[in-house]
Amino acid sequence: MTERGWARFFARIVLGLTFFMAGWFKCFSMGPLVHAREHFAGPYADTWIPHALLIGLGAAIPVVELLAGLALLIGLRTRDSLVVLGGILIVVTYGHLLKDPFFSLQAHIYPRLILLVIVLVLPAVEDRLALDRWLGRGGAKPRV
């Protein structure tokens, strides 16, 4: 595998682990509805965002993080997973900045965004360890 392939692989795995483990904790230790109440509905009750949207997003995000993180780990539907997770990063960034316009994005948002962009821009065909490539979705099929 080329250096770009290894770079894409490592970035994909680290990003996948980051989202998968966050989703796992939120789904199975905390619970999606508790996550929705404690991190969305409660803190943002005094904002313009409707309560139903807060509950819906707060409950859906852990499940999406879990599934998209798993997809990144195995390299399945990688581009779709990156787009969905990029959307989650936008939602979370907006939420933090809505409550605190000076919220620091450096510790939580930027590392994930940088890894996401790395995986997105490096050629999928170079990542020989992704399931997408073996299924013919990541560029040229691997030689066996």
HUTALIN-V291287 format. One record per pair of residues at least 12 apart in sequence whose C-alpha atoms are under 10 Angstrom apart, sorted by sequence separation. I is the first residue (numbers start at 1). GAP is how many residues later the second one is. D is the distance in whole Angstrom. If there is no record, write none. Layout:
BEGIN
i=(I;I)
gap=(GAP;GAP)
d=(D;D)
END
This chain:
BEGIN
i=(41;42;68;69;93;125;126;127;128;40;41;42;68;69;124;125;126;128;129;37;40;41;67;68;124;125;126;128;39;40;41;68;93;123;124;125;127;128;39;40;41;65;68;69;92;93;123;124;125;126;36;37;38;40;41;64;68;92;93;125;36;37;40;36;39;40;65;89;90;35;36;38;39;64;65;89;34;36;37;64;89;33;35;36;37;32;33;35;36;65;89;90;32;34;35;36;61;64;89;32;33;34;35;36;32;33;35;36;86;32;33;35;61;85;86;31;32;85;32;33;32;61;86;31;32;57;61;82;85;86;27;30;31;26;27;82;83;27;28;57;82;83;26;27;28;81;82;26;27;25;26;79;82;83;23;24;27;82;23;24;26;27;22;23;26;79;21;22;23;24;25;78;79;20;23;24;78;19;20;22;23;24;20;21;22;23;19;20;21;23;24;79;19;20;23;24;49;78;18;19;20;22;23;72;17;18;19;20;21;47;16;17;19;20;21;75;16;19;20;48;16;18;19;20;44;47;16;17;18;20;40;43;44;47;75;78;16;17;19;20;46;75;77;78;79;15;16;19;44;75;76;77;78;14;15;16;17;18;40;44;74;75;76;77;13;16;17;39;43;73;74;75;76;77;12;13;15;16;73;74;75;76;13;14;15;16;72;73;74;75;76;79;12;13;14;16;71;72;75;76;78;79;12;13;71;72;77;78;11;12;13;71;76;77;12;13;16;76;9;10;12;75;9;16;9;12;16;19;15;12;15;19;18;15;16;15;14;15;15;16;15;16;11;14;15;13;14;11;12;11;12;15;10;11;11;12;13;8;11;12;7;8;10;11;12;8;9;10;11;8;9;7;8;7;8;8;9;4;5;8;4;7;8;9;12;8;5;9;10;13;4;5;8;9;12;4;5;7;8;9;4;5;6;7;8;9;4;5;6;8;9;4;5;6;8;3;4;5;6;2;3;5;1;2;5;1;2;1;1)
gap=(12;12;12;12;12;12;12;12;12;13;13;13;13;13;13;13;13;13;13;14;14;14;14;14;14;14;14;14;15;15;15;15;15;15;15;15;15;15;16;16;16;16;16;16;16;16;16;16;16;16;17;17;17;17;17;17;17;17;17;17;18;18;18;19;19;19;19;19;19;20;20;20;20;20;20;20;21;21;21;21;21;22;22;22;22;23;23;23;23;23;23;23;24;24;24;24;24;24;24;25;25;25;25;25;26;26;26;26;26;27;27;27;27;27;27;28;28;28;29;29;30;30;30;31;31;31;31;31;31;31;32;32;32;33;33;33;33;34;34;34;34;34;35;35;35;35;35;36;36;37;37;37;37;37;38;38;38;38;39;39;39;39;40;40;40;40;41;41;41;41;41;41;41;42;42;42;42;43;43;43;43;43;44;44;44;44;45;45;45;45;45;45;46;46;46;46;46;46;47;47;47;47;47;47;48;48;48;48;48;48;49;49;49;49;49;49;50;50;50;50;51;51;51;51;51;51;52;52;52;52;52;52;52;52;52;52;53;53;53;53;53;53;53;53;53;54;54;54;54;54;54;54;54;55;55;55;55;55;55;55;55;55;55;55;56;56;56;56;56;56;56;56;56;56;57;57;57;57;57;57;57;57;58;58;58;58;58;58;58;58;58;58;59;59;59;59;59;59;59;59;59;59;60;60;60;60;60;60;61;61;61;61;61;61;62;62;62;62;63;63;63;63;64;65;66;66;66;66;67;70;70;93;94;96;96;97;98;98;99;99;100;100;101;101;101;102;102;103;103;104;104;104;105;105;106;106;106;107;107;107;108;108;108;108;108;109;109;109;109;110;110;111;111;112;112;113;113;114;114;114;115;115;115;115;115;116;117;117;117;117;118;118;118;118;118;119;119;119;119;119;120;120;120;120;120;120;121;121;121;121;121;122;122;122;122;123;123;123;123;124;124;124;125;125;125;126;126;127;128)
d=(9;9;8;8;8;9;9;10;10;9;5;10;5;9;9;5;8;9;10;10;5;6;9;8;5;5;9;7;9;7;9;10;9;8;6;6;10;10;9;9;10;9;8;9;10;7;8;9;8;10;10;8;10;8;8;9;7;8;10;8;7;7;6;5;7;9;9;10;9;9;7;9;10;8;7;7;10;7;7;8;9;7;10;4;9;9;9;6;5;8;8;10;10;9;7;8;9;9;7;10;7;8;10;9;7;5;9;9;9;4;9;8;7;9;7;8;7;9;8;10;6;10;7;8;7;9;10;10;8;9;9;10;10;9;10;10;9;10;10;9;6;10;9;6;10;10;8;6;7;8;8;10;8;9;8;7;9;7;4;8;9;8;7;6;9;9;10;10;7;8;9;9;7;9;5;6;8;9;9;7;4;9;9;8;7;8;9;6;7;9;10;9;5;4;8;10;10;9;9;6;7;9;10;10;10;10;9;7;8;10;9;9;7;4;9;10;9;5;6;10;10;7;8;9;8;8;7;6;10;9;10;10;10;9;9;8;4;8;9;8;10;10;9;9;10;7;6;10;9;7;7;8;7;10;10;7;8;10;9;8;8;4;5;6;9;5;7;10;8;10;6;5;5;10;9;9;8;5;8;6;6;9;10;9;8;9;8;9;9;8;10;10;10;7;8;9;10;9;10;9;9;9;6;5;9;10;8;9;10;7;8;10;9;9;9;9;10;9;10;10;8;9;9;9;9;9;10;8;10;9;10;9;8;9;10;7;9;9;9;10;6;9;10;8;7;10;10;9;7;6;8;9;9;8;9;8;10;9;7;6;10;10;10;6;9;10;10;9;10;7;8;8;5;8;8;9;10;10;10;6;10;8;8;9;9;8;8;9;10;10;7;8;8;6;9;8;8;9;6;8;9;8;8;9;10;7;10;4;7;10;8;6;4;9;10;9;8;7;9;7;10;9;7;8;10;7;9;7;9)
END
